[in-house]
Amino acid sequence: MNEIDVISTLISSGILIGDVNYLTPSSNVVAVQAEQPEGLDKLITFENFDVFTAEPSEFLPPVNVETFFYSNQPIYVDALDVFSASTSGVIQVGGTGHVHSIARTKHIRRLDEEPTF
């Protein structure tokens, strides 16, 4: 590889160069926008929201793809420019056997004139 340029990776994301057999990035995020954030950290826990305790849906069955292999050949990528990867995202140059990625996010917007949740 000649060049890889990544601006940022966030929240359980990664940059991988090479082959991976099994990859399972996951994240739980509560994003709060509030005019008066004081004390909200005591009210907000993952258990308060169904999105974090619900079972994920069944994974889709694997797709059969015709493959071919060149033994002892390196992976070659001239250039890779990535702005960002976030919330269980993966930037990879190489092969992957299995990927099971889960991202659960709850967004809360609380304004002073609105009642608390």
Secondary structure, 3 states (H helix, E strand, C coil): CCEEEEEEEECCCEEEECCEEEECCEEEEEEEEECCCCCHHHHCCHHHCHHHCCCCCCCCCCCCCCCCCCCCCCCCCCEEEEEEEECCCEEEECCEEEECCEEEEEEEEECCCCCCC
